[in-house]
Amino acid sequence: MIIIPAVILAIDSEDDRAYMTALYQKHYALMLKTAWVFTKERADVEDIVSDSCAALIIKLDTVRALEPSKLRSYIITTVRNTAIDFCRKQQRQNARFVQVEEGDMNQYPATDSVEGSILLMDELNMVRNALHALPEREQDILRMKCQQGLKDAQIAELTGLSESSVRKYVIRAREHLKAMIYRSVTE
């Protein structure tokens, strides 16, 4: 049984609500499959599908006017764009590189002295500052690659870049980090 999203149930017009309910039921599997490409978290997939329904409702007059083959493509494009927006938003919220607080030091290798702990904290802060100094595109791609463990093909799909461009961004970001960190050490 398919559970209809609240955004559809909240439509005032009974005719529009019935149309969107039928559309949702007919294309539910397609929407899930499209969203699943971008995330493997069931809750995220459901959020993407629900947000896609809201986007379709906003463009309901356009959706109604489409012939079936174009409607399918329109739905796929809407879910894809919603998923990309969702992933970008989630990355901005979650992809802040680790803020190391003094209480978090137990997660890192033990040091024999207070001086060692201070040096480790300084090094971690230096890396964090270097990461934040990267251009936004490099930060995003490096987060997807290193923090989220996405493959180049997945990153390419999310960003609209080619796989070779993704690899170049990763290499460039790592070179920038290395240069900034070594420059900080020698200053």
C-alpha atoms as an extended CHARMM CRD file, in Angstrom:
* protein
*
       187  EXT
         1         1  MET       CA              0.0000000000        0.0000000000        0.0000000000  PROA      1               0.0000000000
         2         2  ILE       CA              1.3220000000        3.4090000000       -1.0000000000  PROA      2               0.0000000000
         3         3  ILE       CA              1.0190000000        6.1360000000        1.6090000000  PROA      3               0.0000000000
         4         4  ILE       CA              0.0780000000        9.4640000000        0.0400000000  PROA      4               0.0000000000
         5         5  PRO       CA              2.3130000000       12.3600000000        1.1740000000  PROA      5               0.0000000000
         6         6  ALA       CA              0.7190000000       15.0330000000        3.3370000000  PROA      6               0.0000000000
         7         7  VAL       CA              1.5660000000       17.6670000000        0.7290000000  PROA      7               0.0000000000
         8         8  ILE       CA             -0.8970000000       15.9940000000       -1.6690000000  PROA      8               0.0000000000
         9         9  LEU       CA             -3.5570000000       15.4800000000        0.9850000000  PROA      9               0.0000000000
        10        10  ALA       CA             -3.3390000000       19.1810000000        1.8600000000  PROA      10              0.0000000000
        11        11  ILE       CA             -4.4160000000       20.3120000000       -1.6270000000  PROA      11              0.0000000000
        12        12  ASP       CA             -7.6510000000       22.3160000000       -1.3200000000  PROA      12              0.0000000000
        13        13  SER       CA             -9.1800000000       21.4490000000       -4.6630000000  PROA      13              0.0000000000
        14        14  GLU       CA            -10.6300000000       17.9540000000       -4.6370000000  PROA      14              0.0000000000
        15        15  ASP       CA            -10.0310000000       17.6290000000       -8.3980000000  PROA      15              0.0000000000
        16        16  ASP       CA             -6.3500000000       18.6000000000       -8.0460000000  PROA      16              0.0000000000
        17        17  ARG       CA             -5.9520000000       16.3080000000       -5.0440000000  PROA      17              0.0000000000
        18        18  ALA       CA             -7.4490000000       13.3680000000       -6.9560000000  PROA      18              0.0000000000
        19        19  TYR       CA             -5.2340000000       14.0770000000       -9.9800000000  PROA      19              0.0000000000
        20        20  MET       CA             -2.0550000000       14.2900000000       -7.8830000000  PROA      20              0.0000000000
        21        21  THR       CA             -3.0020000000       11.1760000000       -5.9200000000  PROA      21              0.0000000000
        22        22  ALA       CA             -3.4420000000        9.1980000000       -9.1370000000  PROA      22              0.0000000000
        23        23  LEU       CA             -0.2240000000       10.6430000000      -10.5790000000  PROA      23              0.0000000000
        24        24  TYR       CA              1.6700000000        9.7920000000       -7.4040000000  PROA      24              0.0000000000
        25        25  GLN       CA              0.3480000000        6.2360000000       -7.2680000000  PROA      25              0.0000000000
        26        26  LYS       CA              1.1440000000        5.6560000000      -10.9330000000  PROA      26              0.0000000000
        27        27  HSD       CA              4.6830000000        7.0720000000      -10.7930000000  PROA      27              0.0000000000
        28        28  TYR       CA              5.6260000000        6.2150000000       -7.2040000000  PROA      28              0.0000000000
        29        29  ALA       CA              8.1060000000        3.4630000000       -8.1750000000  PROA      29              0.0000000000
        30        30  LEU       CA              9.7290000000        5.7110000000      -10.7840000000  PROA      30              0.0000000000
        31        31  MET       CA             10.1070000000        8.5230000000       -8.2680000000  PROA      31              0.0000000000
        32        32  LEU       CA             11.6160000000        6.1870000000       -5.6630000000  PROA      32              0.0000000000
        33        33  LYS       CA             14.0290000000        4.6880000000       -8.1810000000  PROA      33              0.0000000000
        34        34  THR       CA             15.1590000000        8.1310000000       -9.3340000000  PROA      34              0.0000000000
        35        35  ALA       CA             15.6790000000        9.4040000000       -5.7770000000  PROA      35              0.0000000000
        36        36  TRP       CA             17.4490000000        6.1840000000       -4.7840000000  PROA      36              0.0000000000
        37        37  VAL       CA             20.2570000000        7.0260000000       -7.2410000000  PROA      37              0.0000000000
        38        38  PHE       CA             21.2090000000        9.9920000000       -5.0620000000  PROA      38              0.0000000000
        39        39  THR       CA             20.9750000000        8.4820000000       -1.6020000000  PROA      39              0.0000000000
        40        40  LYS       CA             20.5700000000        5.0600000000       -0.0720000000  PROA      40              0.0000000000
        41        41  GLU       CA             18.8850000000        6.3400000000        3.0710000000  PROA      41              0.0000000000
        42        42  ARG       CA             15.1980000000        5.4160000000        3.0050000000  PROA      42              0.0000000000
        43        43  ALA       CA             14.1280000000        8.4970000000        4.9780000000  PROA      43              0.0000000000
        44        44  ASP       CA             16.0380000000       10.7870000000        2.6020000000  PROA      44              0.0000000000
        45        45  VAL       CA             14.4980000000        9.0830000000       -0.4250000000  PROA      45              0.0000000000
        46        46  GLU       CA             11.0290000000        9.6110000000        1.0330000000  PROA      46              0.0000000000
        47        47  ASP       CA             11.8140000000       13.2740000000        1.7590000000  PROA      47              0.0000000000
        48        48  ILE       CA             13.0180000000       13.7630000000       -1.8180000000  PROA      48              0.0000000000
        49        49  VAL       CA              9.8780000000       12.1580000000       -3.2310000000  PROA      49              0.0000000000
        50        50  SER       CA              7.6540000000       14.2660000000       -0.9840000000  PROA      50              0.0000000000
        51        51  ASP       CA              9.5210000000       17.4640000000       -1.9160000000  PROA      51              0.0000000000
        52        52  SER       CA              9.2100000000       16.4590000000       -5.5790000000  PROA      52              0.0000000000
        53        53  CYS       CA              5.4500000000       16.1530000000       -5.1410000000  PROA      53              0.0000000000
        54        54  ALA       CA              5.3820000000       19.6800000000       -3.7400000000  PROA      54              0.0000000000
        55        55  ALA       CA              7.3310000000       20.9020000000       -6.7870000000  PROA      55              0.0000000000
        56        56  LEU       CA              4.9100000000       19.1060000000       -9.1080000000  PROA      56              0.0000000000
        57        57  ILE       CA              1.9270000000       20.6270000000       -7.2990000000  PROA      57              0.0000000000
        58        58  ILE       CA              3.3600000000       24.1070000000       -7.8240000000  PROA      58              0.0000000000
        59        59  LYS       CA              3.5290000000       23.3780000000      -11.5660000000  PROA      59              0.0000000000
        60        60  LEU       CA              0.2540000000       21.4620000000      -11.6740000000  PROA      60              0.0000000000
        61        61  ASP       CA             -1.0910000000       23.3010000000      -14.7280000000  PROA      61              0.0000000000
        62        62  THR       CA              2.0820000000       22.4420000000      -16.6520000000  PROA      62              0.0000000000
        63        63  VAL       CA              1.9820000000       18.8310000000      -15.4290000000  PROA      63              0.0000000000
        64        64  ARG       CA             -1.6370000000       18.3760000000      -16.5210000000  PROA      64              0.0000000000
        65        65  ALA       CA             -0.8600000000       19.6780000000      -20.0300000000  PROA      65              0.0000000000
        66        66  LEU       CA              1.9640000000       17.1840000000      -20.6760000000  PROA      66              0.0000000000
        67        67  GLU       CA              1.4610000000       14.0880000000      -22.7850000000  PROA      67              0.0000000000
        68        68  PRO       CA              2.3190000000       10.7970000000      -21.0130000000  PROA      68              0.0000000000
        69        69  SER       CA              5.8400000000       10.3450000000      -22.4400000000  PROA      69              0.0000000000
        70        70  LYS       CA              6.8160000000       13.9180000000      -21.6000000000  PROA      70              0.0000000000
        71        71  LEU       CA              5.1440000000       13.6700000000      -18.2050000000  PROA      71              0.0000000000
        72        72  ARG       CA              7.3930000000       10.7540000000      -17.2680000000  PROA      72              0.0000000000
        73        73  SER       CA             10.4850000000       12.7370000000      -18.2720000000  PROA      73              0.0000000000
        74        74  TYR       CA              9.2020000000       15.7890000000      -16.3990000000  PROA      74              0.0000000000
        75        75  ILE       CA              8.7050000000       13.7370000000      -13.2340000000  PROA      75              0.0000000000
        76        76  ILE       CA             12.1910000000       12.2080000000      -13.5100000000  PROA      76              0.0000000000
        77        77  THR       CA             13.7340000000       15.6470000000      -14.0220000000  PROA      77              0.0000000000
        78        78  THR       CA             11.7850000000       17.0820000000      -11.0890000000  PROA      78              0.0000000000
        79        79  VAL       CA             12.8770000000       14.2700000000       -8.7530000000  PROA      79              0.0000000000
        80        80  ARG       CA             16.4770000000       14.5040000000       -9.9850000000  PROA      80              0.0000000000
        81        81  ASN       CA             16.6120000000       18.2680000000       -9.4350000000  PROA      81              0.0000000000
        82        82  THR       CA             14.9570000000       17.9390000000       -6.0450000000  PROA      82              0.0000000000
        83        83  ALA       CA             17.4370000000       15.2220000000       -5.0690000000  PROA      83              0.0000000000
        84        84  ILE       CA             20.3940000000       17.3450000000       -6.1300000000  PROA      84              0.0000000000
        85        85  ASP       CA             19.0550000000       20.2900000000       -4.1350000000  PROA      85              0.0000000000
        86        86  PHE       CA             18.3950000000       18.0120000000       -1.1660000000  PROA      86              0.0000000000
        87        87  CYS       CA             21.9130000000       16.5540000000       -1.2890000000  PROA      87              0.0000000000
        88        88  ARG       CA             23.5140000000       19.9840000000       -1.5940000000  PROA      88              0.0000000000
        89        89  LYS       CA             21.4950000000       21.2940000000        1.3300000000  PROA      89              0.0000000000
        90        90  GLN       CA             22.3600000000       18.2390000000        3.3820000000  PROA      90              0.0000000000
        91        91  GLN       CA             26.0260000000       18.6380000000        2.5070000000  PROA      91              0.0000000000
        92        92  ARG       CA             25.9950000000       22.2480000000        3.6190000000  PROA      92              0.0000000000
        93        93  GLN       CA             24.3630000000       21.2470000000        6.9010000000  PROA      93              0.0000000000
        94        94  ASN       CA             26.3520000000       18.1050000000        7.6130000000  PROA      94              0.0000000000
        95        95  ALA       CA             29.5660000000       18.6310000000        5.7440000000  PROA      95              0.0000000000
        96        96  ARG       CA             31.1570000000       21.0570000000        8.0820000000  PROA      96              0.0000000000
        97        97  PHE       CA             34.5130000000       19.5200000000        8.6260000000  PROA      97              0.0000000000
        98        98  VAL       CA             34.9110000000       18.2290000000       12.1240000000  PROA      98              0.0000000000
        99        99  GLN       CA             35.1080000000       20.9280000000       14.7440000000  PROA      99              0.0000000000
       100       100  VAL       CA             37.6100000000       19.6140000000       17.2070000000  PROA      100             0.0000000000
       101       101  GLU       CA             36.8850000000       20.6040000000       20.7710000000  PROA      101             0.0000000000
       102       102  GLU       CA             39.1090000000       19.8260000000       23.7050000000  PROA      102             0.0000000000
       103       103  GLY       CA             36.5950000000       17.2470000000       24.9530000000  PROA      103             0.0000000000
       104       104  ASP       CA             36.8010000000       15.4150000000       21.6290000000  PROA      104             0.0000000000
       105       105  MET       CA             40.5040000000       14.7270000000       21.9790000000  PROA      105             0.0000000000
       106       106  ASN       CA             39.8090000000       11.2100000000       23.2850000000  PROA      106             0.0000000000
       107       107  GLN       CA             38.8590000000       10.2400000000       19.7150000000  PROA      107             0.0000000000
       108       108  TYR       CA             42.4110000000       10.8460000000       18.5510000000  PROA      108             0.0000000000
       109       109  PRO       CA             45.6010000000        8.9740000000       19.3720000000  PROA      109             0.0000000000
       110       110  ALA       CA             46.7440000000        9.5220000000       22.9030000000  PROA      110             0.0000000000
       111       111  THR       CA             49.6680000000       11.8230000000       23.4380000000  PROA      111             0.0000000000
       112       112  ASP       CA             52.1560000000       11.4450000000       26.2260000000  PROA      112             0.0000000000
       113       113  SER       CA             52.0220000000       15.0370000000       27.3610000000  PROA      113             0.0000000000
       114       114  VAL       CA             49.9930000000       18.1930000000       27.5520000000  PROA      114             0.0000000000
       115       115  GLU       CA             52.3440000000       19.6880000000       24.9640000000  PROA      115             0.0000000000
       116       116  GLY       CA             51.5930000000       16.8140000000       22.5850000000  PROA      116             0.0000000000
       117       117  SER       CA             47.8570000000       17.3700000000       22.9960000000  PROA      117             0.0000000000
       118       118  ILE       CA             48.2400000000       21.0630000000       22.2970000000  PROA      118             0.0000000000
       119       119  LEU       CA             50.3380000000       20.3630000000       19.1930000000  PROA      119             0.0000000000
       120       120  LEU       CA             47.7680000000       17.8540000000       17.9360000000  PROA      120             0.0000000000
       121       121  MET       CA             44.9710000000       20.3650000000       18.5240000000  PROA      121             0.0000000000
       122       122  ASP       CA             46.9320000000       23.0300000000       16.6320000000  PROA      122             0.0000000000
       123       123  GLU       CA             47.5230000000       20.6730000000       13.7200000000  PROA      123             0.0000000000
       124       124  LEU       CA             43.8550000000       19.7350000000       13.5290000000  PROA      124             0.0000000000
       125       125  ASN       CA             42.8450000000       23.4040000000       13.6300000000  PROA      125             0.0000000000
       126       126  MET       CA             45.3470000000       24.1600000000       10.8770000000  PROA      126             0.0000000000
       127       127  VAL       CA             43.8480000000       21.4470000000        8.6620000000  PROA      127             0.0000000000
       128       128  ARG       CA             40.3050000000       22.6120000000        9.4140000000  PROA      128             0.0000000000
       129       129  ASN       CA             41.1970000000       26.2150000000        8.5410000000  PROA      129             0.0000000000
       130       130  ALA       CA             42.8590000000       25.0950000000        5.3100000000  PROA      130             0.0000000000
       131       131  LEU       CA             39.7410000000       23.1100000000        4.3710000000  PROA      131             0.0000000000
       132       132  HSD       CA             37.5310000000       26.1460000000        4.9350000000  PROA      132             0.0000000000
       133       133  ALA       CA             39.8640000000       28.2850000000        2.8160000000  PROA      133             0.0000000000
       134       134  LEU       CA             39.3590000000       26.0930000000       -0.2720000000  PROA      134             0.0000000000
       135       135  PRO       CA             37.0660000000       27.3670000000       -3.0240000000  PROA      135             0.0000000000
       136       136  GLU       CA             33.4950000000       26.2000000000       -2.4160000000  PROA      136             0.0000000000
       137       137  ARG       CA             33.4250000000       23.8190000000       -5.4050000000  PROA      137             0.0000000000
       138       138  GLU       CA             36.6340000000       22.1070000000       -4.2130000000  PROA      138             0.0000000000
       139       139  GLN       CA             35.2590000000       21.8580000000       -0.6680000000  PROA      139             0.0000000000
       140       140  ASP       CA             32.0150000000       20.2970000000       -1.9020000000  PROA      140             0.0000000000
       141       141  ILE       CA             33.7430000000       17.7530000000       -4.1270000000  PROA      141             0.0000000000
       142       142  LEU       CA             36.3300000000       16.8590000000       -1.4890000000  PROA      142             0.0000000000
       143       143  ARG       CA             33.5610000000       16.3690000000        1.1020000000  PROA      143             0.0000000000
       144       144  MET       CA             31.6260000000       14.0980000000       -1.2340000000  PROA      144             0.0000000000
       145       145  LYS       CA             34.7630000000       12.1020000000       -2.0380000000  PROA      145             0.0000000000
       146       146  CYS       CA             36.4140000000       11.8520000000        1.3720000000  PROA      146             0.0000000000
       147       147  GLN       CA             33.7150000000       12.3710000000        3.9470000000  PROA      147             0.0000000000
       148       148  GLN       CA             30.7260000000       10.7770000000        2.2400000000  PROA      148             0.0000000000
       149       149  GLY       CA             32.7340000000        8.1680000000        0.3460000000  PROA      149             0.0000000000
       150       150  LEU       CA             31.0270000000        8.8060000000       -2.9840000000  PROA      150             0.0000000000
       151       151  LYS       CA             32.6080000000        7.4980000000       -6.1710000000  PROA      151             0.0000000000
       152       152  ASP       CA             33.6690000000        9.8440000000       -8.9680000000  PROA      152             0.0000000000
       153       153  ALA       CA             30.6780000000        8.7990000000      -11.1050000000  PROA      153             0.0000000000
       154       154  GLN       CA             28.2330000000        9.6350000000       -8.3030000000  PROA      154             0.0000000000
       155       155  ILE       CA             29.8900000000       13.0080000000       -7.7090000000  PROA      155             0.0000000000
       156       156  ALA       CA             29.8090000000       13.7120000000      -11.4350000000  PROA      156             0.0000000000
       157       157  GLU       CA             26.0900000000       12.9830000000      -11.5240000000  PROA      157             0.0000000000
       158       158  LEU       CA             25.3870000000       15.2000000000       -8.5120000000  PROA      158             0.0000000000
       159       159  THR       CA             27.4560000000       18.1270000000       -9.7510000000  PROA      159             0.0000000000
       160       160  GLY       CA             26.9030000000       17.8850000000      -13.4830000000  PROA      160             0.0000000000
       161       161  LEU       CA             30.6360000000       17.5460000000      -14.0970000000  PROA      161             0.0000000000
       162       162  SER       CA             32.4300000000       14.8220000000      -16.0200000000  PROA      162             0.0000000000
       163       163  GLU       CA             34.2460000000       12.1230000000      -14.0380000000  PROA      163             0.0000000000
       164       164  SER       CA             37.6060000000       13.4440000000      -15.2590000000  PROA      164             0.0000000000
       165       165  SER       CA             36.6880000000       16.9360000000      -14.0130000000  PROA      165             0.0000000000
       166       166  VAL       CA             35.7730000000       15.4740000000      -10.6310000000  PROA      166             0.0000000000
       167       167  ARG       CA             39.1920000000       13.7780000000      -10.4360000000  PROA      167             0.0000000000
       168       168  LYS       CA             40.8870000000       17.0680000000      -11.3860000000  PROA      168             0.0000000000
       169       169  TYR       CA             38.9750000000       18.9290000000       -8.6630000000  PROA      169             0.0000000000
       170       170  VAL       CA             39.9960000000       16.3330000000       -6.0660000000  PROA      170             0.0000000000
       171       171  ILE       CA             43.6510000000       16.5320000000       -7.1130000000  PROA      171             0.0000000000
       172       172  ARG       CA             43.5460000000       20.3310000000       -7.1670000000  PROA      172             0.0000000000
       173       173  ALA       CA             41.8680000000       20.4860000000       -3.7300000000  PROA      173             0.0000000000
       174       174  ARG       CA             44.4730000000       18.1650000000       -2.2300000000  PROA      174             0.0000000000
       175       175  GLU       CA             47.2910000000       20.2230000000       -3.7570000000  PROA      175             0.0000000000
       176       176  HSD       CA             45.7800000000       23.4250000000       -2.3620000000  PROA      176             0.0000000000
       177       177  LEU       CA             45.4330000000       21.8480000000        1.0840000000  PROA      177             0.0000000000
       178       178  LYS       CA             48.9840000000       20.5990000000        1.0300000000  PROA      178             0.0000000000
       179       179  ALA       CA             50.3010000000       24.0140000000        0.0030000000  PROA      179             0.0000000000
       180       180  MET       CA             48.2640000000       25.8490000000        2.6610000000  PROA      180             0.0000000000
       181       181  ILE       CA             49.2330000000       23.4440000000        5.4330000000  PROA      181             0.0000000000
       182       182  TYR       CA             52.9420000000       23.4780000000        4.5910000000  PROA      182             0.0000000000
       183       183  ARG       CA             52.8910000000       27.2570000000        4.2240000000  PROA      183             0.0000000000
       184       184  SER       CA             51.3160000000       27.4880000000        7.7150000000  PROA      184             0.0000000000
       185       185  VAL       CA             53.9680000000       25.1740000000        9.1530000000  PROA      185             0.0000000000
       186       186  THR       CA             56.8480000000       27.2130000000        7.7350000000  PROA      186             0.0000000000
       187       187  GLU       CA             55.4340000000       30.5860000000        8.8060000000  PROA      187             0.0000000000
